[in-house]
């Protein structure tokens, strides 16, 4: 079977209801994959049901799973429910994240804990569960942020909590490679979605738009094909974080 043949493959997407996750869910389903879509809460339920309906109406196989993944037992339940529904998991993608833009000295302990739980803890235990449950020759991908290569303030908890995912990715690639499992991370620039605009002023938005060499914010339509490549034909790439941001920043 060709590495890029998605027909009948099972793709589990954490945060797969909307924005980049929703696009990935639709794309994989359109290529014949069976898709498990996780979403966090009732505030995302309508988006999840819309994505479900779009895929179902197009003849795809899909199911929804709602849970707060900062409770690690829910990550286990997500994988187990997917295996029960579809018989296994071939590709696991984690798009879950939370942004906080706030001065270092004003950040509370509660905010730090929340940011760490969502951006680092969920990522760690998602990769761990994938390592336990993925079929041989499976693929794992995590969405991080190009702020990992930026020298800037105000995103200490966001970039700081995403930073460990680079090492999680490297470590997992070493430990899971004997089973043919590749592990990657993708670091987009600021994406043109509601996820970005919630914490940015008009001046900051204008700055981010002009900061990329190719102009404008990152379009999810330019990130989805990269993620799809890494978990199919790009399977030989492992342990790497790929910065995809139109020249916004690099190391």
N, C-alpha and C positions, 0 to 999 in steps of 0.2 A: 504494500500500500504506500502511496506517495505520502511524504511527510506533510504535505499541505492538503491532504484529503480530509475534510472535516465531516463528511457524510457519516452520520451515526455516532460521531464523537460526542462526549458529554462535557459541557463547559459550565463551570460554576463561577458566577460573578458576584462578589460581595459589593454591594452598592450598585447593583445592575439595573436600577429602575429608571434613572434619568441622567441627563448630561452625558459625559463620556461613557459611563456604565450602561446607560440605556442604548446608546449608539452601538456599543460592542454587543450587547444582547441581541439587537436586531440584525447586526451584520453576521454574527455567528449562526443565528437561526436561518438566515437567508441562504447560507452555504451548506445547510443540511445538518448542522449540529443540534443536539438536544441541549436546552439551556435551563439552568437553575438560577433564578434571579433572587438574590437577597435584597431586602430593604429594611431600614432601621425602625421606622415608627409610623404611626398613623398619618403624620404630616407628609409622608412620601407615598402613602397607599394609593392615592389617585394616579400618580405617575407610574407606579408599579403596575396597576391594573390596565393603564393605557398601553404600556409596553407589552404586557401579556396579551391584550386584545390584538394589537398589531401583529404580533408573531403568530398567534392562533389563527387569525383571519387569513394569514398568508400560508397557512398549512404547516406551520412549525410546531415542534413539541417543546413545551415550556411549563415550568411551575414556579410559584412564588413561595418565599420563605421569609417571614418577618421575625426579626430578633435584634436585640442589642448585643453586638458582638464583643463589647467590653466585658461581658460575662462569658468567660472562656467556655463554659459548658455549652453555650449556644453555638459556638463555632463547631464543636463536635456534633451537635444536633443537626447543623446545616449540612455538613458532609454526609452524615448518616442518612438524613432524609433524601438527599440527592442520590445516594447509592441505592436506597430502597426504591426510589422512583424509577431510576434509569439503569441501575445495575452496576454503576461504577462512576468514577470521575477521571477524565483524561486531561483537562486543562482547568487550572484554578487561577482566577484573576481577582486581585483585591484593589478596588478603586476607593475604598473608604478613607476619608480624611476630614479634618476640621481645621479651619484657619482662625487664628487669633492675631490681630495686629494691635500691639499694645506696648507701651514703654516697659522696659525691663523692670524699672523700680516700682511700677504700678501693678505688676502681675501678682495675683493672689496665689496662695498655695492650692486652693480649689481649682483655679484655672489651669495651673501647671499639671495637676493630677488628671484633669479631664483631657487636656491636650496629649499628655503622655499615654493615657489609656487608649485613646482613639487612634493616634498616629503611630505609636510604637508597639504597645501591648497587643492590639488587634493584629497588626502586621506579623508580629512574632508568632503568635499562636495560630494564625491562619496558615503561615508557612509550615509550622510544625504539624498541623493536622493534615495538610496536603502531603507532607512527607510520609505520614502514616498511611493515608488512605488512597493516594493517587495510584492509578494503574501504572505499570512499568512503561517507560518512555513518555511519561506525562510531562506537562509543562506548568510552571508557576511564574506568575508575573505580578508585580506590585507597582502601583502608581505612587511616585514620590513627588518631588518638586525641584525645579531648577534653582530655587533659593539655596539648595545645598552647595551651589557653587557661587553664591553671591556674598559680597562683603557689605552687609547692610544691617540696620537696626530694625527694631519694632516687630520682628518675626521670630524672636528668640525661642518661643515655645513651639511654634509651628515647624520651622526649619530644624530646630534642635531635636524635636521628637521624631521627625522624619529621617534624620541623619543615621540613626542606628540601623535603619532598614537596608542601607548599603552593606553593612557587615552581615546582617542576617542573610542577605542574598548571597554573599560570598561564601559564608559558612555552609549554608544549605546546599549550594552547588557542589561543594566538596563532599558533603555527606551523602547526597542523594544521587550523585553522578553515576555510581556503579549500577543503578537501576535505569539509566538512560534518561533521567529526569533533569531537564535544564531549568535554571532559576534566574530570572532577570528582573530588573526594575527599570521603569521609564520615568524620566524627570521632565515633564512639560514645563514650558513657561506659563505665565499667568494666562489662564484660559478664558475665553469669551463666553462665560456661563454665569448664572446667578451665584455659583459658589465663590466666584472672584469678587463680584461687585459689592457684596454685603458689608465688607469692612474697609472699602477704599473710598477716599475723597475724589472729587472730580479732578483735582490737580494730580493725584497719584495715578488715576486711570490714564490721564494724558501722558504722564511720564512713562508708564509701562508700555503704552502703545507705540511710543517713539523709540523705546530702548532696544527693540529687536532690529537686526540688520535688514531683515526682509520686510519689516513694517507690520505694525498691528499686533493685536493679541494672538495668542495661540488658538487655533481653530481645532475643536475636537475631531473634525474630519481629517485633520492631518496627523493626529495622534493615533486614532483607531487603527489605521493600516499598519503602523509600526508595531503596535501590540500584537495585531493579528499575524504579522510576519514572524515576530519572535517566538510565538507559540506554534508555528507551522514550519515553513521553509527555513526560518532563522534558528532552528533548534540547536545548532552548533554553537551559538552564542550563549554563554552561561557565566554566572557570577558577575555580570556586568550591570552597571547603571548607565543607561543611554540618555543623554541630554538632548531633548528635541524641543527647540524653542525659537527657531528662526534667527539665531545669533544673539539672543537676549543675554546669555552669559555662558561661560564655560570655564573649565579649569586650565 
